[in-house]
Each structure stands twice: as C-alpha cells, then as structure tokens.
C-alpha cells in the first residue's frame, strides 16, 4: 500500500476532492499554508493500493491547474526607502509525495 500526500491550491480543492471521491478513493483533507506566498492550500492524504497510485496522480494532475499571479515584492532604494514592484509568479498545480505504508487499519 501507498500513502499519497497531495498539496493543491484551495482554488482546485473542491474539484480534486469530488473527482477522487467519484473514482472511489477515500481522502483526508488538511488545511495548510504555503511558505512562499502564504496562500491557503489543501493537503490530501490518500491511502491506496500500489497499482492505483497512477490513477490517483492522474486525477490530481487533471484538476490542479497552474496559473500565473502578480504579487508585490519590496525592493530597497538608497537609504532604506522601499518600493513594491509586482512580479509574476506561477501558482497552483500540485505537489505530490508517495510513501510506503507499513501498516494500514481502518477501524
């Protein structure tokens, strides 16, 4: 068995969750926050058989869209004056980890 951790944007969370459930996968959702943009994410934990890992990843990939977003950044000028310039960054998509499960019980 495998445990899949999938970190997706809150914008994609609902469609990913419903698609996984429709495909017969049980998920646990955790609220999380990214360190770079401090934006809300959802971390899914999914336990599944080894042969179904690719199916889970395909569903997550299909519904986790990458997008660009303008974010302010601060730049120092001279004697400590700060000015914010927007920078375009890529957000969304999914970060996925797959680990082995030594023991799994559902009681």
Secondary structure, 3 states (H helix, E strand, C coil): CEEEEEEEEHHHHHHHHHHHHHCCCCCEEEEEECCCCCCEEEEEEEEECHHHHHHHHHHHHHHCCEEEEEEEEEEEECCCEEEEEEEEEEEECEEEEEEECCCCCCC
